[in-house]
């Protein structure tokens, strides 16, 4: 897997501080990669000092044996 693009902005609510992240990733188009992308929104992702509050695969395309996916992730700082 390759991270093609990444950006984030700080985010806050009345109770939490964190960030909104946008990632574009590219990986080989295999059945295992397709299953991984399908399961990703429900996967517990360990990020030191943060919790993944929400993760959405908002776009996915496969061309010439490569899958490109755009992810939107909301993280909050762990207490």
Phi and psi in degrees as a GROMACS rama.xvg file:
@    title "Ramachandran Plot"
@    xaxis  label "Phi"
@    yaxis  label "Psi"
@TYPE xy
-124.194  133.731  UNK-2
-84.7784  114.621  UNK-3
-85.6603  -38.4631  UNK-4
-151.226  148.49  UNK-5
-153.023  140.612  UNK-6
-153.707  158.041  UNK-7
-152.233  157.411  UNK-8
-134.464  148.668  UNK-9
-64.3471  149.258  UNK-10
-140.318  145.541  UNK-11
-150.176  147.39  UNK-12
-121.477  -172.398  UNK-13
-63.6248  -27.3025  UNK-14
-111.783  -21.4758  UNK-15
-132.825  153.15  UNK-16
-118.29  148.741  UNK-17
-178.674  -145.485  UNK-18
-150.494  153.214  UNK-19
-106.572  125.571  UNK-20
-118.743  142.048  UNK-21
-123.534  125.364  UNK-22
-125.762  140.29  UNK-23
-116.141  123.484  UNK-24
-120.123  156.343  UNK-25
-132.828  135.975  UNK-26
-149.417  163.097  UNK-27
-62.9957  136.336  UNK-28
-80.3668  90.0415  UNK-29
-121.689  162.005  UNK-30
-58.3602  -37.0628  UNK-31
-64.9203  -40.2672  UNK-32
-65.446  -39.9902  UNK-33
-63.0114  -42.8111  UNK-34
-63.9827  -40.9326  UNK-35
-61.2815  -46.0365  UNK-36
-63.5141  -38.0892  UNK-37
-65.2847  -37.7066  UNK-38
-84.1488  -17.206  UNK-39
-53.6481  -42.8638  UNK-40
-60.7022  -23.9323  UNK-41
-102.085  1.33722  UNK-42
-82.0561  136.598  UNK-43
-76.6034  116.843  UNK-44
-107.955  116.754  UNK-45
-77.2945  114.548  UNK-46
-127.092  110.04  UNK-47
-51.9843  126.33  UNK-48
81.6966  0.532609  UNK-49
-138.942  159.503  UNK-50
-121.706  139.566  UNK-51
-83.9472  110.691  UNK-52
-84.2106  -31.3142  UNK-53
-157.873  140.878  UNK-54
-143.511  126.696  UNK-55
-129.154  132.818  UNK-56
-87.5834  102.222  UNK-57
-89.3528  -18.2046  UNK-58
-156.109  141.908  UNK-59
-148.322  136.255  UNK-60
-145.523  143.326  UNK-61
-120.713  126.34  UNK-62
-140.238  129.831  UNK-63
52.2121  42.8582  UNK-64
78.4458  8.138  UNK-65
-122.466  135.736  UNK-66
-104.985  130.999  UNK-67
-112.775  131.772  UNK-68
-132.547  142.252  UNK-69
-109.053  127.63  UNK-70
-114.174  142.952  UNK-71
-118.432  128.271  UNK-72
-131.557  134.311  UNK-73
-110.413  122.209  UNK-74
-115.822  149.849  UNK-75
-124.681  147.876  UNK-76
-71.6445  132.164  UNK-77
-74.9984  145.71  UNK-78
